[in-house]
């Protein structure tokens, strides 16, 4: 039997907010209370009732804008209270920028009239500013901000974002209106070791645009001030970038002063600013002059010291010569020596790069015709380091991480003085009528050496002795017996093997007396490696070939080395 019409007596919305509450702190549910009575006005019996709540944009008619679905609701003394929008109900995603009415159904019985929602529900608008809203305020003491925006997301987030579509508009504009004092039109700081105090981009490919432009009216102020607080890392107080061929990453009109080192990667044009009229020698330099070809001589030793992320010295040769050429006659001296003393990070003692598809970033030549010279020699004292590491980052094409070439018939293209391991295949390349083809090595969980041969029974018996040199390379004893495999080539009653430590006997079964021929294969443990079996490779734990999830990290490391290299 359907319930008699109920009378809804209250609609309460609890969304209390204050100016300092962030969007994430604002409740997203509405408390809705009512009273259910029978036709005589008495409260209905206590218990759980199936109720449905729907929000409409009109007092009657129309389609619902939101519905709760069936909600099991407890009624006590005729009073019930629910949270609209509470899970598992759908979220209340209405903008609350117009009038709304709530319609309640109890056990399938639709109650009327609909209840109009009061103004408190529109506290949802506190979750964001209406377009055109101006935030203003005044602070006379202290260093508090008139307006503060914080974004704690670890993604590429923005604390403050501004955008202007007008051709003379500003995305973000700051003014320091004081005409005296140490003021800033805008001040930006980065505490990241790889951050930028200011990053400005003029992305238009045409026009006279600016990556960063700032103005100040103060006689001692700064139009744009950037400060990178980190004491280490590749940081920038101000960083400007433009993609336009006619634009400027930074543009200065008037006198420009640099306190500290000035490094220019590219062409320095001095048009309109005068010519260099003299070169004056200083400490460690002799020579100089005021006209003609000027030559400076460098005192020995000459030490150049810098602290920025740019090259201390850049030498360039556009002809067929060398950019850097070093010569020494010392017995243990280095013609060119590179040293990086940092104990962490991706550092390089010597870095070489070439843009030629057939060039070499670093080329070493051992020109001596006698003794044991090296074209290149690399040493690493770290217990987990690498003497040399070769990378090929392309995932397509015929690429080689390390290539070794030996033209001598008795030489080795690659020689490992110690263990040799790889996480791919070990192959021999052979020449065929269809081009070079690979033959793969056979792998085993233990370290075995093997030998092959042939023999013949004489009246049903044959003894085979091992090559003495082969015996020097293997261990054959009770704990490490040899393995012998026989393949008969003639008819006989079958054979058995009697193993020794320097050879074995092949005996025909059932007292046979045949002279059957056979082939054999013998395997024995390598001397000094008898206990080796499936050893763990600590080095391979960082192998991105075995663990592809590490590959992206390796590529980022290589890209970082390339990006930060002193080109």
HELIX and SHEET records of a PDB file:
HELIX    1   1 UNK A   23  UNK A   25  5                                   3    
HELIX    2   2 UNK A  119  UNK A  127  5                                   9    
HELIX    3   3 UNK A  468  UNK A  473  1                                   6    
HELIX    4   4 UNK A  509  UNK A  511  5                                   3    
HELIX    5   5 UNK A  539  UNK A  542  5                                   4    
HELIX    6   6 UNK A  548  UNK A  550  5                                   3    
HELIX    7   7 UNK A  551  UNK A  563  1                                  13    
SHEET    1   A 2 UNK A  30  UNK A  35  0                                        
SHEET    2   A 2 UNK A  79  UNK A  84 -1                                        
SHEET    1   B 4 UNK A  66  UNK A  75  0                                        
SHEET    2   B 4 UNK A  47  UNK A  56 -1                                        
SHEET    3   B 4 UNK A 101  UNK A 106 -1                                        
SHEET    4   B 4 UNK A 109  UNK A 110 -1                                        
SHEET    1   C 4 UNK A  66  UNK A  75  0                                        
SHEET    2   C 4 UNK A  47  UNK A  56 -1                                        
SHEET    3   C 4 UNK A 101  UNK A 106 -1                                        
SHEET    4   C 4 UNK A 115  UNK A 116 -1                                        
SHEET    1   D 2 UNK A 187  UNK A 190  0                                        
SHEET    2   D 2 UNK A 225  UNK A 228  1                                        
SHEET    1   E 2 UNK A 199  UNK A 202  0                                        
SHEET    2   E 2 UNK A 239  UNK A 242  1                                        
SHEET    1   F 3 UNK A 279  UNK A 280  0                                        
SHEET    2   F 3 UNK A 285  UNK A 289 -1                                        
SHEET    3   F 3 UNK A 296  UNK A 298 -1                                        
SHEET    1   G 2 UNK A 427  UNK A 432  0                                        
SHEET    2   G 2 UNK A 435  UNK A 440 -1                                        
SHEET    1   H 3 UNK A 448  UNK A 456  0                                        
SHEET    2   H 3 UNK A 517  UNK A 526 -1                                        
SHEET    3   H 3 UNK A 474  UNK A 475 -1                                        
SHEET    1   I 3 UNK A 448  UNK A 456  0                                        
SHEET    2   I 3 UNK A 517  UNK A 526 -1                                        
SHEET    3   I 3 UNK A 483  UNK A 488 -1                                        
SHEET    1   J 3 UNK A 461  UNK A 465  0                                        
SHEET    2   J 3 UNK A 503  UNK A 508 -1                                        
SHEET    3   J 3 UNK A 495  UNK A 499 -1                                        
END                                                                             
